[in-house]
Amino acid sequence: MGTLSRGWKLAKVSFSVLGKDKELMLFPLISGIITIGIWISFFVGFFFVAGLQGMLSGLLGMPNDMWVYFEIAIGFLVYVVSYFIAIYFNAAVVGAAMIRLNGGDPTLSDGIKAANKHIGKIFMWALFSATVAMILRAISERAGFVGKIIVGFIGMAWNFATFFVVPVIVFEGLGPWGAVKRSMGILRRSWGEALVGQLSMGFIIFLLALVGLVPLFIGIYALVVTTNLWIFAILVLVAVIYWVFIGVLSSAAQGVLVAALYKYATTGETHPDFMPYIPPPVYYGAH
């Protein structure tokens, strides 16, 4: 079986295994809701402070440059918190998925326990990841067209290199830098399946997301033909809810795939449904 075919099968099996523990989709849903709340609070607070900037500068004697640094610091804090929330619930998905891969029947509390066990290292990884993201973003904003493309490729390479960081933190308890090195070591043995599995899942999600355009286009057509705003609003809401569901499904299935590939690369075993589509890695073992 070719690599592309294996990647496609791996993605489909990930969705199938997730179907046995649909409640795991609550983790990315909760993560998304909390993150949206954080960013709304940030923007509301930002505009409120910006409106009072002149008055506060006079009262506190703070130069405008200080406000710039203050805003950067707050923005970075929001970045870190957002990354922490996303990684924490991703760790919960991976932890619960591993129980299923081992033949158990995970609960939501099992996932939370797995994440809580290494919550300190998860926070350090969130801090590390947010720092890298902000550095790449700062470089991209100052770079030309070619520079932006280069930074984009660097970002993709970084995301791929850190593919196994979360399971490494959850199951091996390594810190950020050690987890990155460990992830890269695992990738040297399973990079084909990790890359193609990820791309295949992304393509499947893309195809599913296209379905959401149907109610959107119908809504636009209804608005143009009938000028009925209610029909348009309802159909747009249907499209948004559908896309949220697809995003949650994608995030949870990705956690299952990462856990399955990690388990096989380190032990030579995984869920029976995955076994026909993963070639033997060079060697097994935690190190």
C-alpha positions, 0 to 999 in steps of 0.5 A, spaced: 500 500 500 502 506 498 504 512 502 498 516 500 493 511 501 496 509 508 495 516 510 488 516 507 486 510 511 489 512 517 485 519 517 479 515 516 480 510 522 482 516 526 475 518 525 472 511 526 476 510 533 473 517 535 466 515 533 467 510 539 468 516 544 464 521 541 464 525 548 472 527 547 469 532 542 467 536 548 474 538 549 476 542 543 469 545 543 470 547 551 477 549 548 474 554 543 469 557 547 474 559 553 479 561 547 473 566 544 471 568 551 478 570 552 479 574 546 473 578 546 475 580 553 482 582 551 479 586 545 473 589 550 479 591 555 484 593 549 479 598 547 477 601 554 484 602 556 485 605 549 480 610 550 482 612 557 490 612 555 490 620 554 487 621 561 491 615 564 497 618 561 496 624 564 495 622 571 500 616 572 505 620 568 506 614 563 509 616 556 506 613 550 512 609 549 510 605 555 503 604 553 506 600 547 510 596 551 504 595 556 499 593 550 505 588 547 505 585 554 498 584 554 497 581 547 503 576 549 499 574 555 493 573 551 497 569 546 500 564 552 493 563 555 490 561 549 495 556 547 495 553 554 487 552 553 488 549 546 494 545 548 491 543 555 485 540 552 489 537 546 493 533 552 486 531 555 484 528 548 490 525 547 490 522 554 483 519 553 485 516 546 491 512 549 486 509 553 482 507 547 488 505 543 490 500 549 483 497 549 480 501 555 473 505 555 475 512 557 471 518 560 472 525 560 475 525 567 480 520 564 482 525 559 482 531 564 487 527 569 492 526 564 492 533 562 492 535 570 498 530 571 503 534 567 499 541 567 506 545 569 509 542 563 503 544 559 504 551 561 511 551 559 510 548 552 504 553 551 509 559 553 515 556 549 510 555 543 507 562 544 514 565 544 515 562 537 509 564 534 510 571 536 517 571 533 515 568 527 509 573 526 513 579 528 518 577 522 513 576 517 510 583 519 516 586 517 518 581 511 517 582 504 513 578 500 518 572 499 520 573 506 513 572 508 513 565 504 519 563 507 517 565 514 510 561 512 515 555 511 519 555 517 512 555 521 509 549 517 516 546 519 516 547 526 508 545 526 511 538 523 517 538 528 513 538 534 507 533 531 509 529 537 510 534 543 503 533 546 504 525 547 511 526 549 509 531 555 503 527 557 506 520 557 514 521 558 513 527 562 519 531 558 519 539 558 519 543 552 525 543 549 526 535 551 519 534 548 521 537 541 527 533 541 524 527 542 518 529 537 523 530 532 526 523 534 520 519 533 518 523 526 525 520 523 522 513 524 515 515 522 515 522 518 511 519 512 505 517 516 505 523 520 506 527 514 501 524 510 496 522 515 496 529 517 495 532 510 490 526 508 486 528 515 486 536 513 484 534 506 478 530 508 476 536 513 476 541 507 472 537 503 467 536 509 467 544 510 465 545 503 458 542 504 457 548 509 458 553 503 451 550 501 446 553 506 451 559 505 450 560 498 442 558 498 442 564 504 445 569 499 441 567 493 434 567 498 437 574 500 438 577 493 431 574 490 426 575 496 430 580 500 428 576 506 433 577 511 431 572 516 432 566 511 439 569 510 440 569 517 438 562 519 442 559 513 448 563 515 447 560 522 446 553 520 453 554 516 457 557 522 454 551 526 456 546 521 463 549 521 464 549 528 462 542 528 467 540 523 472 544 527 471 540 533 471 533 529 477 535 526 481 537 532 479 531 536 480 526 530 487 529 530 488 527 537 486 520 536 491 520 530 497 523 534 496 518 539 496 512 535 502 514 531 506 515 537 504 509 541 506 505 534 512 508 534 514 507 541 512 500 542 510 497 536 503 496 538 496 500 537 489 499 536 488 494 531 484 498 526 490 502 525 495 496 524 494 494 517 496 501 515 502 503 519 509 500 516 514 498 522 518 504 524 526 503 525 526 501 532 521 502 538 522 504 545 521 510 549 528 513 548 
